Amino acid sequence: MLRINTGRSFANCTGMSRRSFLAAGTLGIPGFSLPELMAAESAAGIHGSRKSVIVIHLDGGPPQMDLIDPKPHAIPDLRSPFRPISTAVPGLQLTELMPRSAEIADQLVFLRSLVGSDGKHHAFQCQSGYKENVLQTIGGRPALGCVINHLLGSAEDEVPCFVDLMQGRPLVRNSARPGFLGPSVKAFRPDISHRWKRELETGMKGELSRLGDNHKIELELIDELPVARLDDRLTLLRRLDQFNRSLDSSGAMNAMDHFTRQAYRVLTSGAFAGAMDIDREPPEMIAHYTPTSDWGGTQSYTSEGADSVLKFMLARRLVEAGVRVVSLSLSDFDTHSDNNNRMQHLGPLFDFAFHALVTDLKKRGMLDDVTVLAWGEFGRTPKINSNGGRDHWPRLSMGMMAGGGLTGGAVIGASDRNGGEVTDRATTFADVVATLYHQLGINPQSMIHDPTGRPHMIADEGNVIRDIV
């Protein structure tokens, strides 16, 4: 976990206060940094551009029929109470919970036929495109951001290549994991809980407690260490007030040189701390990301409030600063009870946030270079249960995309009249992630290597969705 004090008082020309501090997850096993693969961008015709991806995890699994795939002709016992509304695309309807997305539907892509969910309550498949058990004996498949860090990142970068802002279940279950690439390409994880609180479920609190710090080793610089002394790596390591020597047994100690150089660059440049400081935004932009409507509905204790929309603005600030991949979460779509009232709160909240991000990127001239994807780990059942909720439904999931040069106004796939089974154009999680690689200028059929030197295709299970690229 990376923690940076983003107060606006700076003490020296580096832009970093003496009291700024860094606490970062281990970035471990060496030997996988391939700076020469920056040439892949040139070969893909990007030539130094900063193509980026923002992945929004709708934690808990959003109900497709209550958001982007209304089924007004479903049988009465299954029908969503939310009426269909017209959009900027003739013939395309969303539900009344999504009026802002409807206004810009001609700029969006709607995924209505996602199949192959792992059925597990984390964001790993949404980060990697793969089920958790794939290549598990060698550490599992890496998240997209970790692959991009491996291919395009450098210890000399002033901002991390991959920043994970996910909270709740995705954080507890370490969803954005590096897999067989090893911890040297692990995501930077800023601690944003002081600004955006996301209460954990009771079971999650116990799970997090049992995990301890094994998956998020912290390094923290003491307050009185001046920036000028960071030049001396040995002094830096001696002055760290938290340093887990058990890393020696894991073989990750050798990677600390890489980590230290990267931490040094991130800390002293001030670029990342500046990007994290959302209070630098002008009032009118804060207002752009601040809902003013009271949508009603029920906000459960694990659901987030209106202030969570500002996380979307933070994601934009990070890609604007040069971060390649940002992941964030919005909770809590696990509506096993009181689905309709909870969606009355969550649906418009997500709609407002997605619209705010896309329109902001477009106004800044960034939308063609930033691909935005929002999806969850699975869909929800067409049938309402005895508690008025919708249960897990891995057989059909939903998603929304925008930007990155994608063809807007597209609908991928279709489902039956009840919104439970795919009837046209089944699309897998791996297909979507392969498309993200393509948008970043990375050939999803190119190879990366595991610790034994064995090559693996970046996305051997996925095919680029050619209709929209």
Buried (B, 14 or more C-beta within 10 A) or exposed (E): BBBBBBEEEBEEEBBBBBEBBBBBBBBBBBEBBBEEBBEBBEEBEBEEEBBBBBBBBBBBBBBBBBBBBBBEEBEEEBBBEBEBBEBBBEEBBBBBBBBBBBBBBEBBBBBBBBBBBBBBBBBBBBBBBBBBEBBEEEBBBBBBBBBBBBBBBBBEBBBBBBBBBBBBBBBBBBBBBBBBBBBBBBBBBBEBEEBBEBBBBEEBEEBBEEEEEEBBBBBBBEEEBEBEEBEEEEEBEEBBEEBBEEBEEBEBBBBBEBBBBBBBBBBBBBBBBBBBBBEEBEEEBEEBBBBEEEBEBBBBEBBBEBEBBBBBBBBBBBBBBBBBBBBBBBBBBBBBBBBBBBBBBBBBBBBBBBBBBBBBBBEEEBBBBBBBBBBBBBBBBBEBEEEBBBBBBBBBBBBBBBBBBBEBBBBBBEBBBBBBBBEEBBBBBBBBBBBBBBBBBBBBBBEBBBBEEEEBBBBBBBBBBEEBE
